[in-house]
């Protein structure tokens, strides 16, 4: 996918880095919200309607084009405000509605106040719910990056977005290195590492599988990104579908890759590197999606490459959309309803990036859309999913803050509301 920088300058950008930056930033955010209100009409809810100080929800409407847009804006200075990546059932596979994923969220990590659906995902039977890209949950790696766009919270607690390339490698005793994926479908000529987070077994057929353990024994802690682990080969199997246990991980070598992998026996010591470009070491939360829509205050224009591809042509069509964005003061969760002729037709990605710019986003990334597009705020799904109700999805982003659970935030009374 080719991406070109939009030519028009963000009118507030020139003032953001000046000596009076904080005053200008506040004025720009206020002017952006005024401008959006003038275009889309009065919001359905006022800021005073929220039980959470610093959280604002509204539903913008436009008659031409027919749009219904749901926006949550969260002040990044709210005590304890955090963004968490979650997966249905806390495993690599499986699907559940956004509401169900919020209900399962561990309240010891914070009170959920807002959430949106997450990454694109596999829908075939054997790997239903498998993310298409990177996912990190509370510091633990669930799935490897696929080279596409991701959002992550870095080791300093700051949000970042960009393309993440995998440099995951098995380092063999003879000094050779082999790239691998994590917890995804293994191709016949591929190499994949599987952890107990996948399920009961590797779900593979044929090839060679190395059962790996920690040299000191004991249960495997969650894999972390950007680190190197030393492991020992417990056993080698000339077959697939190896059982996964808490004290092992399994390196699965496809039939077409066996000749390219050095032969090893039980007792051999290997190293597993989960490096990436850029370096995400210390990241506690990450999720993929894409493409990036805003970067450093600039809209990113989407241009379709040559050839037929629904993945790219759909970017230029109007569909339900979900996005996450932010600037120095706020996080934004945005959902656009679509495929409903009497409510909202949806947006192209260029239209979505224009709207995000008007909100004041300096960084933003597109998430899964279509029937998955769902926005939850303070106990209720606020949008109208185009399937007529919530769809089971693979993963989500949940915003939490330090606030005692109430009827509004505990999941009670969850339903469709506009």
C-alpha positions in Angstrom: 0.0 0.0 0.0 1.4 3.4 -1.0 0.8 6.3 1.4 1.4 9.9 0.5 1.5 12.9 2.8 -1.6 15.1 2.5 -0.7 18.5 1.1 -2.8 20.8 3.4 -1.1 21.9 6.6 -2.9 21.4 9.9 -3.8 25.1 10.8 -3.0 24.5 14.5 0.3 22.8 13.9 2.4 25.9 13.4 1.6 27.0 16.9 2.1 23.7 18.7 5.8 24.0 19.2 6.0 27.6 20.1 6.8 29.1 23.5 3.1 29.5 24.3 2.4 25.9 23.2 0.0 24.9 26.0 -2.2 28.0 25.5 -2.3 27.4 21.7 -3.0 23.7 22.1 -6.0 24.3 24.4 -7.3 27.0 21.9 -6.8 24.6 18.9 -8.7 21.8 20.6 -11.6 24.1 21.5 -11.7 25.5 17.9 -11.5 22.0 16.4 -14.6 20.9 18.5 -16.4 24.1 17.5 -15.6 23.5 13.8 -16.8 19.9 14.1 -20.0 21.0 15.8 -20.7 23.5 13.0 -20.3 20.8 10.4 -22.1 18.0 12.1 -24.6 19.8 14.3 -25.1 19.7 18.1 -23.7 16.7 20.0 -26.3 14.3 21.5 -24.6 14.4 25.0 -22.8 17.2 26.8 -19.6 16.7 28.7 -21.5 17.1 32.0 -23.4 13.9 31.2 -20.3 11.8 31.9 -19.7 10.3 35.4 -16.0 10.4 34.7 -14.2 13.8 35.0 -12.2 14.4 31.8 -14.3 12.0 29.6 -16.6 13.3 26.9 -18.9 11.3 24.6 -20.9 12.7 21.7 -22.7 11.5 18.6 -22.2 13.8 15.6 -24.7 13.7 12.7 -24.4 14.9 9.1 -27.2 14.9 6.5 -25.1 15.0 3.4 -23.3 12.7 3.4 -25.5 10.8 5.9 -23.2 10.1 8.8 -23.6 9.0 12.4 -20.2 9.3 14.2 -19.5 8.4 17.8 -16.6 10.0 19.6 -15.1 9.5 23.0 -12.5 12.0 24.1 -10.5 11.2 27.2 -8.2 13.6 29.0 -4.8 11.9 29.2 -4.2 13.6 32.7 -7.1 11.7 34.3 -5.5 9.8 37.3 -4.7 6.3 36.3 -5.9 6.6 32.7 -4.5 3.6 30.7 -5.2 1.8 27.4 -5.3 -2.0 27.6 -5.3 -4.5 24.8 -7.5 -7.6 25.5 -8.3 -10.7 23.6 -11.5 -12.9 23.8 -11.0 -15.4 26.6 -7.5 -14.2 27.2 -6.1 -16.6 24.6 -4.9 -16.2 21.0 -8.0 -17.8 19.5 -11.7 -17.3 20.1 -14.1 -14.5 19.6 -16.5 -12.6 21.9 -18.5 -9.4 21.8 -16.9 -6.2 23.0 -19.3 -6.1 25.9 -18.3 -9.6 26.9 -14.6 -8.8 26.7 -15.2 -5.7 29.0 -17.1 -7.8 31.5 -14.2 -10.3 31.7 -11.6 -7.5 32.2 -9.7 -7.7 35.5 -10.9 -4.6 37.6 -7.7 -4.7 39.6 -6.1 -3.2 36.5 -8.6 -0.3 36.4 -12.2 0.5 35.8 -13.2 0.4 32.1 -14.8 3.7 31.0 -14.6 3.3 27.2 -13.6 0.7 24.6 -13.6 -0.1 20.8 -13.1 -3.2 18.8 -9.5 -4.0 17.7 -7.5 -5.7 15.0 -8.5 -7.6 11.9 -8.6 -11.3 12.5 -8.8 -14.8 11.1 -12.4 -16.2 10.7 -11.7 -19.7 9.5 -12.7 -22.5 11.8 -9.2 -23.7 12.9 -7.8 -20.3 13.8 -10.9 -18.2 14.4 -10.0 -15.1 16.3 -6.3 -15.3 15.5 -5.1 -11.6 15.2 -3.7 -10.6 11.8 -0.9 -8.7 13.4 0.9 -7.8 16.7 -0.8 -8.1 20.0 0.7 -7.5 23.5 -1.6 -8.0 26.5 -0.3 -6.7 29.9 3.3 -7.1 28.6 2.8 -10.6 27.3 3.2 -11.4 23.6 0.2 -13.2 22.1 1.0 -12.7 18.4 3.9 -11.6 16.2 3.8 -8.5 14.0 3.0 -8.9 10.4 4.8 -5.9 9.0 1.7 -3.6 9.1 0.6 -0.7 11.2 0.3 -1.0 15.0 -0.5 1.1 18.0 1.5 0.5 21.2 2.1 2.0 24.6 5.9 2.3 25.0 8.0 1.6 28.1 7.6 5.2 29.2 3.8 4.9 29.0 3.5 7.0 25.8 1.3 6.0 22.8 3.1 5.3 19.6 2.0 4.3 16.1 3.8 3.1 13.0 4.8 0.0 11.0 6.3 -2.7 13.1 8.6 -5.3 11.4 9.3 -8.6 13.0 12.9 -9.7 13.6 11.9 -12.8 15.5 14.6 -15.4 15.2 15.7 -18.8 16.5 19.4 -18.7 17.1 20.9 -22.2 16.6 24.0 -23.7 18.2 25.9 -23.4 14.9 25.4 -19.7 14.8 22.7 -19.8 12.1 19.4 -17.9 12.5 15.8 -18.8 11.3 12.9 -16.3 11.3 9.7 -17.5 12.9 6.1 -16.3 13.5 4.3 -16.6 16.8 1.0 -18.4 17.4 -0.3 -18.2 13.8 -1.2 -20.7 11.1 2.1 -22.4 10.1 2.7 -22.5 6.3 4.1 -25.7 4.8 7.4 -23.9 4.2 7.3 -21.8 7.4 8.5 -21.9 11.0 6.1 -21.0 13.9 6.6 -20.8 17.6 3.6 -21.8 19.7 2.9 -21.1 23.4 0.2 -22.4 25.7 -1.7 -19.2 25.0 -2.8 -20.8 21.7 -4.6 -23.7 23.3 -4.2 -27.4 23.8 -1.9 -28.2 20.9 -0.1 -26.6 17.9 -2.9 -27.5 15.4 -0.4 -28.4 12.8 0.0 -31.4 10.4 3.4 -33.0 9.5 6.8 -31.4 9.7 9.1 -31.4 12.7 8.4 -30.0 16.1 10.9 -29.1 18.8 9.5 -29.1 22.4 11.4 -26.4 24.2 11.8 -25.8 28.0 13.6 -23.3 30.2 17.1 -24.5 31.2 16.1 -24.1 34.9 12.7 -25.9 34.4 9.4 -24.6 35.6 6.5 -22.8 34.0 7.1 -20.4 31.1 6.4 -16.8 31.9 4.7 -14.8 29.2 7.0 -14.1 26.2 8.1 -10.4 26.2 8.9 -8.4 23.1 12.4 -7.2 22.4 14.2 -9.8 24.6 16.2 -13.0 24.0 15.4 -16.2 25.9 17.8 -19.2 26.3 15.9 -22.5 25.9 16.7 -26.2 25.9 15.3 -28.8 23.5 13.4 -31.4 25.6 12.3 -33.6 22.7 12.0 -33.6 18.9 8.9 -35.0 17.2 8.6 -36.0 13.5 4.9 -35.0 13.5 2.6 -32.1 14.1 -0.1 -31.2 16.6 2.2 -31.4 19.6 0.5 -30.8 22.9 1.1 -27.4 24.5 1.8 -27.3 28.3 2.5 -24.4 30.7 6.2 -25.5 31.0 7.0 -25.8 27.3 6.8 -23.9 24.0 6.9 -25.7 20.6 8.9 -24.7 17.6 7.0 -26.1 14.5 9.0 -26.5 11.3 6.9 -27.0 8.2 7.7 -29.9 5.8 9.1 -27.5 3.2 11.4 -25.8 5.8 13.0 -28.9 7.4 16.0 -28.9 5.0 16.8 -25.3 5.8 16.9 -25.8 9.6 19.9 -27.3 11.4 19.3 -30.7 12.9 19.3 -30.7 16.7 18.7 -33.3 19.4 17.3 -33.3 22.9 19.5 -31.3 25.2 20.6 -28.7 22.6 20.5 -25.1 23.7 18.9 -22.5 21.5 18.0 -18.8 21.9 14.7 -17.1 21.0 14.9 -13.5 20.0 11.7 -11.4 19.8 13.3 -8.2 18.4 11.4 -5.8 16.2 12.0 -2.7 14.2 11.4 -0.2 15.8 12.4 -1.6 19.2 9.3 -2.2 21.3 11.1 -3.5 24.4 9.1 -2.7 27.5 5.8 -2.2 25.7 2.9 -3.3 27.9 0.1 -2.9 25.3 0.1 -3.3 21.5 -2.4 -4.0 18.8 -2.3 -3.9 15.0 -4.7 -2.6 12.4 -4.1 0.0 9.8 -3.4 1.9 7.9 -2.0 4.9 9.9 -4.3 7.8 9.2 -2.6 10.7 11.1 1.1 11.0 11.8 2.9 14.0 13.4 -0.2 16.2 12.7 -0.3 15.3 9.0 -3.1 13.3 7.3 -1.8 10.2 5.5 -3.4 9.9 2.1 -4.4 6.4 1.0 -3.7 5.5 -2.7 -4.7 2.2 -4.2 -2.0 0.1 -5.7 -2.3 -1.5 -9.1 -4.2 -4.8 -9.3 -7.5 -6.1 -7.9 -7.6 -6.4 -4.2 -10.7 -6.0 -2.0 -8.5 -5.2 1.0 -7.4 -2.0 -0.8 -10.5 -1.1 -2.8 -12.6 -1.2 0.4 -10.4 1.6 1.7 -11.9 3.8 -1.0 -15.4 2.7 -0.3 -17.8 3.8 2.4 -18.0 1.3 5.3 -18.4 1.3 9.1 -15.1 2.4 10.6 -13.3 2.4 13.9 -10.2 4.4 14.8 -8.0 5.4 17.7 -6.2 8.7 17.8 -4.5 11.1 20.2 -2.7 14.4 20.7 -0.8 15.7 23.7 -3.9 16.2 25.8 -6.4 13.7 24.7 -7.1 10.2 23.5 -9.9 9.8 20.9 -12.0 6.7 20.2 -14.0 7.1 17.0 -16.6 4.8 15.4 -18.6 5.6 12.2 -21.8 3.7 11.6 -22.4 2.5 8.1 -24.3 0.2 5.6 -27.6 1.6 7.1 -29.3 3.8 4.5 -31.5 5.6 7.0 -28.8 6.2 9.6 -25.3 6.3 8.2 -23.6 5.3 5.0 -20.1 4.9 6.4 -16.8 6.6 5.5 -13.9 6.1 3.2 -10.5 6.1 4.9 -9.7 9.6 3.5 -13.0 10.9 4.9 -12.2 9.3 8.2 -8.7 10.9 8.3 -10.3 14.3 7.6 -12.7 13.9 10.5 -9.8 12.9 12.8 -7.8 15.9 11.8 -10.8 18.2 12.6 -11.0 16.6 16.1 -7.4 17.6 16.6 -5.7 14.2 16.4 -2.0 14.3 15.8 -1.7 10.5 15.5 -4.4 8.0 14.5 -4.7 4.5 13.2 -7.6 2.7 11.5 -8.9 -0.5 13.2 -11.2 -3.3 12.0 -14.5 -2.0 10.6 -17.6 -3.4 9.0 -19.7 -5.5 11.3 -17.0 -5.4 13.9 -17.1 -1.6 14.4 -18.3 -1.1 17.9 -17.9 1.7 20.5 -18.7 1.2 24.2 -18.8 4.0 26.8 -19.7 4.0 30.4 -21.7 0.8 30.5 -23.3 0.8 27.0 -22.7 0.2 23.4 -23.3 3.6 21.9 -23.3 2.9 18.2 -25.6 0.8 15.9 -23.5 -2.1 14.6 -24.5 -2.9 11.0 -25.3 -6.5 11.7 -28.1 -5.4 14.0 -26.2 -6.2 17.2 -22.7 -6.9 18.5 -20.5 -9.3 16.5 -18.1 -11.6 18.1 -14.6 -10.1 17.6 -11.1 -11.2 18.4 -9.7 -8.4 20.5 -10.3 -4.8 21.7 -8.8 -1.7 23.3 -10.2 -0.8 26.7 -9.6 2.6 28.3 -9.5 2.5 32.1 -9.1 5.0 34.9 -9.0 5.0 38.7 -12.7 5.1 39.6 -14.9 3.0 41.9 -17.1 0.7 39.8 -20.7 2.0 39.5 -23.8 0.9 37.6 -22.6 3.0 34.7 -19.1 1.5 34.5 -19.6 -2.1 35.7 -21.4 -3.3 32.6 -24.9 -3.1 34.1 -27.6 -2.1 31.7 -25.5 -2.7 28.6 -27.4 -2.2 25.4 -27.6 -0.2 22.1 -27.9 3.5 22.7 -27.5 6.5 20.4 
